[in-house]
Amino acid sequence: MIERGLDGDNCGPTGARERFLMGERVEDGVRSPILGSWERCHLMGVSPDSSDPPFWEDLDLAIPLVDAAEPVLDRLEAVFSGSHMNVGLADRRGAVLLRRFGDASLMRHLPASHSRPGFVFAEQFAGTNGIALALAERRFSQVYGAEHFSERSQANACWGMPIRDPLNGHIEGVLAFGCPRLEADLAMGTVIRDAARAIEGRLLERSTERERSLLRAYLDARRRVGLDGPFWGRYVIGEDGLAQSGLDWRDQVILQAKAAELISSAQRATAVVPLSHGRQATLLSRPLTSPSGVAGSVVEVVLPLDVPRRDSPRLPRFGDSLLPLAEHAPATLPVVQPRTPVLVPGQADRLVLLGEPIVGRLAVAARRRLELLAEASTRIGTTLDVERTAWELAEVAVPRLADFVTIDLPEAVLCGEEPADPRTDLHRTVVHGIREDCNFYPVGERVDLRPSTPHLRCLDSMQAVLEPDLKAAAGWRAQDFERTDMLLAQNVHSLISAPMLARGVVLGIATFYRSGDSSPFGDDDLSMAQELTARAALCLDNARRYTREHTTVLALQRSLLPHSLPEHSSVELAHRYLPAESSVGGDWFDVIPLTGTRVALLVGDVVGHGLHAAATMGQLRTAARNFAELDLPPDEVLTHLDNLVGRLDGADCDREPLIGATCLYAIYDPTTQLCTMARAGHPPPAVVGPDGNVSFPDLPAGQPLGLGSLPFETVEIHLPEDSSLVLYTDGLLEDRHRDIDEALDLLRSALAHPGRAPEGTCTAVMDAVAPKHPGDDIALLVARTHALPADRVASWDVPADPSRVSDVRAAAMRQLADWNLEETAFATELLLSELVTNAIRYGREPIRVRLIFDRSLICEVYDGSSTAPRLRQAASTDEGGRGLFLVAQLAQAWGTRYTTEGKVIWAEFTSE
């Protein structure tokens, strides 16, 4: 026994119904199909206190549904004998056609609406009940006690099961059970399903008998004209005859499809069908009527004479296990399998197929649905773009399944994330149809859907929802009466809403509409829409996951790249970075200020794409900055990077190995206007002279990083004032539609414009050279060089004589006065005294002092020794060791860099 609705805590169906009727929002305590039915009843103005539903007297009981159901209902009456169970059969409109009772006395005690045929239990008349819910949900339904919308049905329990035509899948009616609520049993669900299948089986048997009668009529016609001899009294069914014809299986499929088209036309026709190996078959079709009045068609297939008769493997048969009717068939007649034409093999060159036009049309429709699914598998999911995948679903469905398609996706899905609640934050992503003037919500608009709409009902049930008549769809109309009235005026008449469900995640809603002369959607269309949507949802989820990963990798990559370029007096800078369309790579660039107003420029490229490439790029860029801080020359920096890549590959066995990385490293010195460069397998830079002349320096290529076999070579070139140095990665040049030489010519043309600022150069290069759909990242760095004026640099050679230190101090003070830097004179004098004295005492000649006045004052002391000074904390008893401590206190920064002749100790400080 099942007990429902006895909830004293106002949390079950009884309390939920009371709150609903009072106008309160109900979110729990009742199943979603029941709540959806209540909302539709409310929108249609159904009163919970209404009297008996309407009664129709002019019901037609001479229909196949009644004939098929009567024996089953008689058997149910015997099964439920002595109980308070009542059984009903309703048509597709909800009108009761037949009644049976477990106890005949119930007819005297039950109200007329529950004891007599003719009453209509559709939702708009009787509210929520088993028959109405089965028709609305188009599946097995059950309603207990307080779940009924009507007050008078609160003490009952009822079940409803749709009965479908086995051939076309359309709902022909509903089988319904009812009993007092306290006598309800869980087993009723199984019983009603079995009974509905039995009724559907009897409907199928009636269709099979019609096909038998067509075969009898054809055989009788042959005998009357004396053509019965060649059949030898032996008949084969369905695809078996084609299998024995000797034809290739592909030819068999072609003949079946063409024969189904001819049978569906129900007209005289002739068709020639090409077969394999250059052969052809002729199909002759003519109408045929059996003595019992069954109309159909016969198709004779004339085969080429060179087809050998043989026993071939049997093709898979659709529906072999539907009904075991063979024992009921006459011994001399074949058993006709549903959904496949009857095939009779004649002589070696002739086959015969028969069938009803409606069955042929169903076969053609089924084949077209299979063709649409096959096409969808190739057309949906061609990219990993979420919006494009949604559009592909709409383009496949229109016009072969629907006249219009709308798709609503949450904002989170468009960004690659899982939606927290797919019912909220929906945005109209796709509107596609046979014309553009229909009044659907436009693309990009936020869509707030009411719970009563089929769109949200499909999310509640996780099944597609069909509304065959939108004029009667109160829940759909309540969303926006003005807009839905306009759609109805444009003859949009039916819809299917399907959830886009993939891997347990709801990604959105796809809605299919039909309009004009298109037939309303049916159950076959419902299954097709759900299958299409499910396939598209998987592709959409793949695209969403890719979008999320792509966004994550892109965010990581951008966090590892420079957020802005440093301002530097020696160069004007501009850059561009464009990630690849399909996947983020490992390209990077950097600008690093060095001592002595120099600047380091570098670009690099880690081979590969994805998270691994981006993470490796971050490691190499960080390492390059650290090596640059040591004031190493370009070839040594590349050597250290080469060693690092080798260690990264060998340090972790689980790590994906690096295929390679390339790098170009350049140092520009504005005091000499010299640029020193080295590269490791990277494309050479472009140099644009002040006159616009473009050249590509002959710079040794070097091997990619990680190989560690050969040293790197440096090249030093002179860059006149206002020259431009252009560094880039290979993604700028690579394009499958052109070769490298053509790309270099385009780059040369784009750069050959003297006087253009770096920003303009970047824009021109990207517009002229960058591929429209880059397959690799593009990094572009443009630096226009400036020379430091000669009057901003002062230098003196110093003999290795301590007595000459005072001369250097005096010369430096005069130079500071010329630069109006008297406020720094005291600190500079102390600093120079200490550094020059140390060079004389601990270094060796040549010794030279240089002052550079740029944005700060830089003091440099050169000597020929490679011994590096070391800062230490002097003890109170030490007589020395405090000089570098003073330098560190006076200077904003200080350090040592090595040259080929020795070393330079430098110190930098501002006037503040």
Order of alpha helices (4+ residues) and beta strands (2+ residues): alpha-alpha-alpha-beta-beta-alpha-alpha-alpha-alpha-beta-beta-beta-alpha-alpha-alpha-beta-beta-beta-beta-beta-alpha-alpha-beta-alpha-beta-beta-alpha-beta-alpha-alpha-beta-beta-alpha-beta-beta-beta-alpha-alpha-beta-beta-beta-beta-beta-beta-alpha-alpha-beta-beta-alpha-alpha-beta-beta-alpha-beta-beta
